Amino acid sequence: MKSGRIIKVSGPLVIAEGMDEANIYDVVKVGNKRLIGEIIEMRGDKASIQVYEETSGLGPGDPVVTTGEPLSVELGPGLIESMFDGIQRPLDAIMEKAGSFLTKGVEVLPLNREKKWHFIPTINVGDEVKSGYIIGTVQETTVVNHKIIVPYGVEGKIKSISEGDYTVEETVAEVETANGIKKLTLMQKWPVRRGRPYAEKLNPAAPMVTGQRIVDTFFPVAKGGAACVPGPFGSGKTVVQHQLAKWGDAEIVVYIGCGERGNEMTDVLNEFPELKDPKTGETLMKRTVLIANTSNMPVAAREASIYTGITIAEYFRDMGYSVALMADSTSRWAEALREMSGRLEEMPGDEGYPAYLGSRLADFYERAGKVICLGEDGREGALTAIGAVSPPGGDLSEPVTQATLRIVKVFWGLDAQLAYRRHFPAINWLNSYSLYLEKIGAWMNENVSEEWVELRTRAMTLLQEEANLQEIVRLVGIDALSEKDRLKLEVAKSIREDYLMQNAFHDVDTYASLDKQYKMLKLVLAFGDEAERALKAGVYLKKIIDMEEMRDKIARAKYIQETELEKIEQIRVELNKAMDKLIAEEGVANA
């Protein structure tokens, strides 16, 4: 290992000379306490290093040793239920070793070297294997069956393989390759800045069902898609991400707390072990990996945290799982990028962010996707990336939001005004969009109801017409509107309050299946159809609006249990009868 020496320290940036044998992105050990760092720039024999730990106490002349390897993560059994920092150091192991706060120079291995896992082979001696082949499985948690994959670049014939209890470092199989015997363990390493390979990328067409009505009905995200949630402080970005992590239709969840407040990560840690997974009945932590780099942790590790998270997510995708990755928030990651760029004295771009901000964001989001994995069985895996963006002052024209919108296909724009009116999720239906609508609409028509796209289009049209009519009301008052237009305002209000508003903390309303969403939306729009029929029959609008008991039943449909959805249909039948009664009464009065 080649050693150099420090000549300059500028916060998390350290410059060392005598590093002519090192390469860019090599991991180095800095100073006498062997702090972890990564080379981000080379000029002659001088290396600029971003240090992932607190650099106080470092000074010129201190040694720097290169490991000759890029920043990598360890991939194997033990990832699920773990909580790592931005460079995959397990926080519980650090706490045991050094106490409640991160201590400089603490060296802990990402995966437990002592725990034994029961390995069950799925292939036999003499079988030919290549990169991506599954050689066996380990039951990591009651929910996750961890598939052991042949590492990239290994190809040959299985010489030996046996069932048993192994640590992540012990040999479970031997492969006879063209270059000799290659020993396979339960663990492999992968550089975080390089996407893991796959056989073929597919066009995603099925939705990632989230149980959030405004998302699934109006702005769905595909399994293998990319979405962003920008919004000002207090508009509910983190709650939206928590909801998607809890209820999203994914087998594995990777949650990255990137520069967020420590109490928000504490909420995740406290909530996830208590939440029952609706699909398995186990706690949500049984299929979750947490990466925590809170706002008081070293800023350089924040830059690495999203790469650490997405590499772990790709690893589970390669097993054929559907993975949901939450990054909260990419704005904090971009701020870390800006700080390091400023210390490197690079030419700044918009608002001081580096000129390569857009390409770095693209590198991250483009690693999402639905793919055919490497291997013999042509299994499909999906990685859905959802990034929160925290634009200063809620200004969506700032560089991070704009660079993100050029890449992702789903935009859930959070609105401070909606949040102040206690409308949650505060996703603005007039600003948001999903470019997956056409494909997912066809899937919904086929798998939920033939009416799905038609109902969605009608509801969206009403919401857009409401915005136009509200402009007229503000100018000349509601009396200027016809009864038909005033009815549109009432139906749009019902869509907003009875359908789109969803209580994340209510046992029933927190999640709505696609079937429930369809029945609820059909009920709300049925009120509009029935009311229009009554209007045409001569019933006054005030009488329709004053149907308090009926309208209360429509409003409370969101609290109907998933096992009792026939009650929504019963409300629709009652609505029809109540409107028939109104029309009959009007006919008698006119007679």
Residue pairs with C-beta under 8 A, 6 or more apart in sequence:
1 65
1 66
1 67
1 68
2 18
2 19
2 21
2 22
2 65
2 66
2 68
3 18
3 63
3 64
3 65
3 66
4 16
4 17
4 18
4 19
4 22
4 45
4 47
4 63
4 64
4 65
4 66
5 16
5 17
5 18
5 60
5 61
5 62
5 63
5 64
6 14
6 15
6 16
6 30
6 31
6 58
6 59
6 60
6 61
6 62
6 63
6 64
7 15
7 16
7 17
7 46
7 60
8 14
8 15
8 60
9 15
9 55
9 58
9 59
9 60
10 343
11 55
11 299
11 339
11 343
12 50
12 51
12 52
12 55
12 298
12 299
12 300
12 339
12 340
12 343
13 48
13 49
13 50
13 51
13 340
13 343
13 344
14 30
14 37
14 48
14 49
14 51
14 55
14 58
14 64
15 46
15 47
15 48
15 49
16 28
16 30
16 46
16 47
16 49
16 64
17 45
17 46
17 47
18 45
19 39
19 42
19 45
19 46
19 47
19 64
19 66
20 44
20 45
21 66
22 28
22 39
22 42
22 47
22 66
22 68
23 39
23 42
23 68
24 39
24 40
24 41
24 42
25 38
25 39
25 40
25 70
25 71
25 191
25 193
26 38
26 39
26 66
26 67
26 68
26 69
26 70
27 36
27 37
27 38
27 66
27 67
27 69
27 70
27 71
27 72
28 36
28 37
28 38
28 39
28 47
28 49
28 64
28 65
28 66
28 67
29 35
29 36
29 37
29 64
29 65
29 67
30 36
30 37
30 49
30 51
30 55
30 58
30 62
30 64
31 57
31 58
31 62
31 63
31 64
32 62
32 63
33 57
33 104
33 105
34 65
34 105
34 107
35 51
35 52
35 53
35 55
35 58
35 104
35 105
36 51
36 52
36 53
36 87
37 49
37 50
37 51
37 52
37 64
37 300
38 49
38 50
38 52
38 71
38 300
38 304
39 47
39 48
39 49
39 66
40 48
40 49
40 50
40 340
40 344
41 47
41 48
41 344
42 48
47 64
48 344
49 64
50 300
50 303
50 340
51 58
51 298
51 300
52 86
52 87
52 298
52 300
52 301
52 304
53 102
53 104
53 105
53 298
53 301
54 102
54 104
54 298
57 104
70 191
70 192
70 193
70 194
71 87
71 191
71 192
71 193
71 304
71 307
72 189
72 190
72 191
72 192
73 88
73 110
73 189
73 190
73 192
73 308
73 311
73 312
74 88
74 109
74 110
74 111
74 168
74 187
74 188
74 189
75 187
75 188
75 189
75 190
75 311
75 312
75 315
76 111
76 146
76 148
76 168
76 185
76 186
76 187
76 188
77 111
77 117
77 138
77 140
77 146
77 168
77 186
77 187
78 111
78 112
78 115
78 117
78 140
78 168
79 111
79 140
79 289
79 312
79 315
80 140
80 141
80 144
80 146
80 252
80 286
80 287
80 288
80 289
81 141
81 285
81 286
81 288
81 289
82 90
82 92
82 289
82 290
83 90
83 91
83 92
83 269
83 290
83 291
83 292
84 90
84 91
84 110
84 289
84 290
84 291
84 292
84 308
85 91
85 94
85 102
85 291
85 292
85 293
85 297
85 301
85 305
86 258
86 291
86 293
86 297
86 298
86 301
86 302
86 303
86 304
86 305
86 308
87 301
87 304
87 305
87 308
88 110
88 291
88 308
89 106
89 108
89 110
90 108
90 110
91 292
93 108
93 109
94 102
94 103
94 106
94 108
97 106
97 108
98 106
102 297
102 298
111 168
111 187
112 168
113 167
113 168
113 169
114 167
115 167
115 168
116 165
116 166
116 167
117 138
117 140
117 146
117 165
117 166
117 167
117 168
117 186
118 138
118 139
118 163
118 164
118 165
119 136
119 137
119 138
119 148
119 163
119 164
119 165
119 166
119 172
119 186
120 136
120 137
120 138
120 163
121 135
121 136
121 161
121 162
121 163
121 172
121 173
122 134
122 135
122 136
122 137
123 129
123 133
123 134
123 135
123 136
123 158
123 161
124 158
124 161
125 158
125 159
125 160
125 161
126 157
126 158
127 157
127 158
128 156
128 157
128 158
129 135
129 150
129 154
129 155
129 156
129 157
129 158
129 175
130 150
130 154
130 155
130 374
130 375
130 376
131 150
131 151
131 152
131 153
131 154
131 155
131 197
131 374
132 149
132 150
132 152
132 199
132 318
132 373
132 374
132 375
133 149
133 150
133 374
133 375
133 376
134 147
134 148
134 149
134 150
134 319
134 375
134 377
135 148
135 149
135 150
135 158
135 161
135 172
135 173
135 184
136 147
136 148
136 161
136 163
136 172
136 173
137 145
137 146
137 147
137 148
138 145
138 146
138 148
138 186
139 145
139 146
140 146
141 282
141 286
141 287
142 280
142 282
142 286
143 277
143 280
143 282
143 286
143 287
144 251
144 252
144 286
144 287
146 319
147 319
147 320
148 172
148 184
148 186
149 188
149 318
149 319
149 375
150 175
150 184
151 184
151 188
152 190
152 196
152 197
152 374
154 175
154 177
154 182
154 184
155 175
155 177
155 178
156 175
156 176
156 177
156 178
156 182
157 175
157 176
158 173
158 174
158 175
158 176
159 174
159 175
159 176
159 181
160 173
160 174
161 172
161 173
161 174
162 172
164 172
166 172
166 185
166 186
167 186
168 185
168 186
168 187
169 185
169 187
170 185
170 186
171 183
171 184
171 185
172 184
172 185
172 186
173 183
173 184
174 181
174 182
174 183
174 184
175 181
175 182
175 184
190 196
190 311
190 315
191 311
192 304
192 307
192 308
192 310
192 311
193 307
195 314
195 366
195 367
196 311
196 314
196 315
196 317
196 318
197 374
198 318
198 371
198 372
198 373
198 374
198 381
199 371
199 372
199 373
199 374
199 375
199 378
200 371
200 372
201 369
201 370
201 371
202 224
202 369
202 370
202 371
202 372
202 380
203 370
203 439
204 222
204 223
204 224
204 225
204 369
204 370
204 382
204 436
204 439
205 222
205 439
205 440
205 442
205 443
206 222
206 223
206 440
206 443
207 216
207 220
207 221
207 222
207 223
207 249
207 436
207 440
207 443
207 444
208 220
208 221
208 222
208 223
208 225
208 248
208 249
208 250
208 322
208 324
208 382
208 384
209 216
209 248
209 249
209 513
209 514
210 216
210 221
210 243
210 244
210 247
210 248
210 249
211 243
211 247
211 248
211 510
211 511
211 512
211 513
212 240
212 243
212 244
212 247
212 425
212 502
212 512
213 499
213 500
213 502
213 512
213 517
213 520
214 425
214 427
214 429
214 500
214 502
215 221
215 244
215 412
215 425
215 427
216 512
216 514
216 517
217 456
217 459
217 499
217 517
217 521
218 429
218 432
218 434
218 456
218 459
218 460
219 410
219 411
219 412
219 427
219 432
219 433
219 434
219 437
220 410
220 434
220 436
220 437
220 440
221 227
221 384
221 386
221 409
221 410
221 434
221 436
222 370
222 384
222 409
222 436
222 439
222 440
223 249
223 250
223 322
223 370
223 382
223 384
224 368
224 369
224 370
224 371
224 382
224 383
224 384
225 368
225 384
225 385
225 408
225 409
225 410
225 436
226 365
226 368
226 384
226 385
226 386
226 387
226 407
226 408
226 409
226 410
227 384
227 385
227 386
227 387
227 408
227 409
227 410
227 411
227 412
228 330
228 386
228 387
228 388
228 389
228 401
228 404
228 405
228 408
228 410
228 411
228 412
229 237
229 240
229 241
229 386
229 387
229 388
229 389
229 412
229 414
230 237
230 388
230 389
230 390
230 391
230 396
230 401
230 404
230 411
230 412
230 413
230 414
231 237
231 388
231 389
231 390
231 391
231 394
231 413
231 414
231 415
231 416
231 426
232 390
232 391
232 393
232 394
232 414
232 416
233 390
233 394
234 416
234 419
235 394
235 414
235 415
235 416
235 418
235 419
235 426
236 414
236 419
236 424
236 425
236 426
237 328
237 329
237 388
237 389
237 390
237 414
238 260
238 264
238 328
238 388
239 424
239 425
239 504
240 388
240 412
240 414
240 425
240 427
241 255
241 326
241 328
241 386
241 388
242 267
242 268
242 271
242 504
243 425
243 504
243 510
244 324
244 326
244 386
245 253
245 255
245 268
245 272
245 284
245 288
245 324
245 326
246 271
246 272
246 275
246 284
246 510
247 278
247 510
247 511
248 324
248 384
249 322
250 321
250 322
250 323
250 324
250 384
251 287
251 316
251 321
251 322
251 323
252 287
252 288
252 289
252 313
252 316
252 321
252 322
252 323
252 324
253 284
253 287
253 288
253 289
253 323
253 324
253 325
253 326
254 288
254 289
254 291
254 309
254 310
254 312
254 313
254 316
254 323
254 324
254 325
254 326
255 268
255 288
255 289
255 290
255 291
255 326
255 328
256 291
256 293
256 305
256 306
256 308
256 309
256 325
256 326
256 327
256 328
257 264
257 265
257 268
257 290
257 291
257 292
257 293
257 294
257 328
258 291
258 293
258 302
258 305
258 306
258 327
258 328
258 329
258 330
258 332
258 333
259 293
259 294
259 295
259 299
259 302
259 329
259 331
259 332
259 333
259 335
259 336
260 294
260 295
260 328
260 329
260 332
261 294
261 295
262 294
262 295
262 296
264 328
265 290
265 292
265 294
268 290
269 290
271 284
272 283
272 284
272 285
272 288
272 290
273 283
273 284
273 285
274 283
275 283
275 284
276 282
276 283
276 284
277 283
277 284
277 286
277 287
278 511
280 286
280 287
289 309
289 312
291 305
291 308
291 309
291 312
293 301
293 302
293 305
295 332
299 335
299 336
299 339
299 340
300 336
300 340
302 332
302 333
302 336
303 333
303 336
303 337
303 340
305 333
306 327
306 330
306 333
306 364
307 364
309 325
309 327
310 325
310 364
310 367
310 383
310 385
313 323
313 325
313 383
313 385
314 323
314 367
314 383
316 323
316 381
317 323
317 371
317 373
317 381
317 382
317 383
318 373
318 374
318 381
319 373
319 379
319 381
320 373
320 377
320 379
320 380
320 381
321 381
322 381
322 382
322 384
323 381
323 382
323 383
323 384
324 384
324 386
325 368
325 383
325 384
325 385
325 386
326 386
326 387
326 388
327 333
327 364
327 385
327 386
327 387
327 388
328 387
328 388
329 387
329 388
329 389
329 390
330 361
330 364
330 387
330 388
330 389
330 400
330 404
331 388
331 389
331 390
331 391
331 400
332 390
334 353
334 357
334 361
334 399
334 400
337 353
337 354
337 357
337 360
338 348
338 352
338 353
338 354
341 348
341 353
341 354
342 348
342 352
346 354
346 355
347 355
348 354
348 355
349 355
349 357
349 399
350 357
350 398
350 399
351 398
351 399
353 399
353 400
357 399
357 400
357 403
358 403
358 406
358 407
361 400
361 403
361 404
361 407
362 406
362 407
364 385
364 387
365 385
365 387
365 404
365 407
365 408
366 407
367 383
367 385
368 383
368 384
368 385
369 382
369 383
370 380
370 381
370 382
370 383
371 380
371 381
371 382
371 383
372 378
372 379
372 380
373 379
373 380
373 381
387 404
387 408
389 400
389 401
389 404
391 398
391 400
391 401
392 398
394 416
395 401
396 402
396 413
405 411
409 434
409 435
409 436
410 433
410 434
410 435
410 436
411 431
411 432
411 433
411 434
412 425
412 427
412 432
413 427
413 428
413 431
413 432
414 425
414 426
414 427
414 428
415 426
415 427
415 428
415 431
416 426
418 424
418 426
418 427
418 428
419 426
423 496
423 500
423 501
424 501
424 502
424 503
424 504
425 502
425 504
429 460
429 463
429 500
430 463
430 464
430 467
434 440
441 452
441 453
441 456
442 453
444 452
444 453
444 514
445 451
445 452
445 453
447 514
448 514
448 515
448 518
449 455
449 518
451 518
451 522
452 518
455 518
455 521
455 522
455 525
456 521
458 525
459 495
459 499
459 521
459 524
459 525
462 488
462 491
462 492
462 495
462 528
463 492
463 495
463 496
465 488
465 492
466 488
466 489
466 492
466 493
469 481
469 485
469 488
469 489
470 489
472 480
472 481
473 480
473 481
473 489
478 486
478 489
481 489
483 535
483 540
483 541
484 532
484 535
486 541
487 528
487 531
487 532
487 535
487 541
487 544
488 528
490 531
490 544
490 545
491 524
491 525
491 527
491 528
491 531
494 524
494 527
494 528
494 551
494 554
494 555
495 521
495 524
497 555
498 520
498 524
498 554
498 555
498 557
498 558
499 520
499 521
499 524
499 558
502 509
502 510
502 512
502 558
503 509
503 510
504 510
506 559
508 558
508 559
508 560
508 561
509 558
509 559
512 520
512 558
513 562
515 565
516 560
516 562
516 565
516 568
519 557
519 565
519 568
519 569
520 557
520 558
520 568
522 572
523 554
523 557
523 568
523 571
523 572
523 575
524 554
526 572
526 575
526 576
527 550
527 551
527 554
527 575
530 575
530 576
530 579
531 541
531 544
531 579
533 579
533 583
534 543
534 544
534 579
534 582
534 583
534 586
535 541
535 544
537 583
537 586
537 587
538 586
538 587
538 590
539 582
539 583
539 586
543 582
543 586
544 579
544 582
547 578
547 582
550 574
550 575
550 578
553 571
553 574
554 571
554 575
557 567
557 568
557 571
560 567
560 568
